[in-house]
Amino acid sequence: MAFALLFLLLSAAVPFAIQRELGGQWPPLDGRLLSPVALISCLALLLVYFSADGLRLYYLLRAQGQRLPARQMARLVFINILFSNLTPMATGGGFAQIGYLRTQGVHLGAATAATTLRTLLASLMIFLPTPFLLGCMRSLQENPMLAGWSGYLAVFAGFYAGFFLLTLTRPRWLMAIGTAVLRWLRAGGVIGEERLRHWRFALYRELLRFAAALGASFEGPRRDLALSLLFTLLFLLSLFSFPALLFWLLGYSVDYLSVVGLMVVTTFAMYFAPTPGAAGMAEGVFALLFAGVAPAADLLLVLIAWRVLTIYLGMLIGVPVTLRLLLKRGQKA
């Protein structure tokens, strides 16, 4: 509940700050955003966005020999959106999905490998181009708020992408790190010898399953891995396309590739927000990077519509989905 309240407060902070610049007046809702063309376009893009999100995980699970029906994959999409935006740094979505996959008979190692690889693939597609965008995009270089920081951010993005690549190619290194942490806890008296042996056995077992499932993802049918990559790219492109669509609907002739580039950098910044669902950071960075595209009134409309379509709508769907699953689980218990 505390995280949900914090998410709402931070999400409202930036729109209210822009509203103050407008003299305390909220801009009227532009009818062009409610026209049949706008509604159909947004609905079509939403279908691509949600479908690609589910399919990128579906084909990773399929590469491991797991088969889940479409209804269960749809639940996973909205469970992820809900819990990712109610936990700091979006950490809860993957754990919630793993928990649900466990109830569907997928063992912990395979579920962890699939959700982790899903996240890593998307992260690499964001972090790898970010250094080049920060160094090449004129709108980013000329932004006064980024003056002097673009180079540091580019280097940091490069190191972060390298860490992801090492995680993919050397997953067993996690076993050594986990063992060292457990021994440190034992030396500090936090856990006893019996708990150390139990946790180390559980860690080894699940990391071996994780490594095997990760290997199966790469050694399985190449078609499944290729389709997961394709739908990951489609998911990100659809996510980054919402602002461009909204600006077009309001009559602005924005360059699509420039909008996608700005959204890549926006999403890159959101990865490091300690707030639930990057609330506050997402709106602030978006307003900062797109400030030169439209006046404050229209920028505020696009910002709110972007968050409603990509986050709030999915969370609203995720609430009844999650509550229904919890009620069923309680009845079975």
C-alpha positions, -999 to +999 in steps of 0.1 A: +000+000+000+029+024+008+045+017-025+012+023-043+007+056-026+043+067-033+038+057-070+007+079-073+023+108-055+054+108-076+035+102-108+015+133-102+045+155-091+058+163-126+024+170-142+015+193-113+049+211-118+041+217-155+006+228-146+021+254-123+041+268-153+007+271-171-005+295-144-023+268-123-046+259-152-049+224-165-050+224-203-083+213-219-084+178-233-078+181-270-107+165-290-082+151-315-071+126-289-106+113-286-114+111-323-123+077-339-089+077-357-071+084-325-089+057-305-085+030-332-048+039-336-041+037-299-061+005-295-042-011-324-008-001-309-019-013-275-027-047-289+007-049-305+023-037-272+006-062-249+008-091-274+045-086-281+052-084-243+036-118-238+051-135-269+087-125-260+084-146-228+063-173-244+090-182-269+117-182-243+097-207-223+090-227-254+127-228-262+130-246-228+103-271-237+076-253-216+041-248-231+017-223-216-017-214-231-025-179-243-047-172-213-019-178-188+005-157-209-019-128-209-021-130-171+017-129-169+017-097-189-006-078-166+009-093-134+043-081-146+030-045-153+012-043-120+040-055-097+068-038-117+052-005-111+046-010-074+081-020-065+114+000-065+134-004-097+107-026-112+120-056-092+087-071-083+074-080-118+098-108-125+094-123-090+056-122-094+058-139-128+081-166-114+057-172-086+028-176-111+049-199-133+056-221-103+019-226-098+017-237-135+043-265-130+074-246-143+103-252-119+121-223-103+153-225-123+135-225-157+111-197-146+140-176-134+160-182-165+131-173-188+122-141-170+158-131-165+167-136-201+136-117-211+147-088-191+183-090-202+174-090-239+153-059-235+179-042-214+207-049-240+185-034-267+182-003-246+217+000-232+237-009-263+224+020-284+223+046-256+260+056-257+258+062-295+225+082-291+240+104-263+271+110-285+253+116-318+218+130-313+220+168-316+188+173-295+205+155-266+239+173-270+222+207-271+200+200-241+213+224-213+202+199-186+225+172-201+255+195-207+286+178-194+268+146-185+263+129-218+298+115-219+296+100-184+261+085-191+274+070-223+304+053-205+281+041-177+256+026-202+285+008-219+297-007-186+261-017-177+257-034-211+290-053-206+277-065-172+246-079-189+267-096-215+288-113-188+257-124-170+245-141-202+278-157-210+290-166-175+259-174-154+278-198-131+298-169-117+266-161-098+272-193-079+306-182-066+292-148-056+262-163-038+285-187-019+307-159-008+277-139+005+265-170+024+299-175+040+300-139+049+267-142+066+279-173+085+311-156+096+290-127+109+268-149+129+237-140+109+230-176+100+240-209+115+260-238+100+228-258+093+211-229+076+243-223+056+243-258+042+206-257+035+207-224+016+239-233-002+223-266-014+192-247-025+214-220-042+234-246-061+203-266-072+185-236-085+215-220-102+223-253-119+187-254-131+190-218-141+222-225-161+206-255-177+175-236-186+195-207-199+216-231-220+184-247-232+171-213-243+202-209-266+206-245-275+169-251-282+151-244-315+167-214-330+133-204-343+120-199-308+150-177-297+148-157-329+111-151-324+117-140-288+143-115-301+119-103-328+090-098-303+113-081-278+122-056-305+086-052-315+076-047-279+102-019-274+093-003-307+056-003-299+064+011-264+085+039-279+059+046-306+032+059-283+047+095-279+052+098-317+016+087-323+003+112-297+023+141-312+011+132-347-025+131-335-020+166-321-007+179-354+030+179-348+054+168-375+079+149-353+105+127-368+098+091-357+134+080-354+142+110-332+113+102-309+124+066-306+159+078-298+147+101-271+125+073-257+155+049-256+174+074-234+142+080-213+139+043-206+176+040-199+172+067-172+141+049-158+162+018-151+180+036-122+150+052-106+147+039-070+110+048-069+082+024-077+077+020-114+103+049-119+074+073-109+086+109-110+118+100-129+099+088-159+077+119-161+106+142-153+130+128-179+103+127-205+094+164-199+130+173-200+139+156-233+107+165-251+105+201-239+115+215-273+090+194-293+057+211-281+045+239-258+039+230-222+002+225-225+004+199-253+035+183-237+015+178-205-013+161-225+011+138-243+030+129-210-002+120-192-016+100-222+017+082-226+017+070-190-020+061-191-016+040-222+017+022-213+014+019-175-018+029-158-041+009-181-020-023-177-020-018-140-058-014-138-062-047-158-035-063-135-054-056-103-085-078-109-063-105-126-041-107-095-070-105-070-088-134-088-057-155-088-051-148-051-088-157-043-085-190-062-053-198-044-069-190-010-099-213-018-076-241-027-056-237+004 
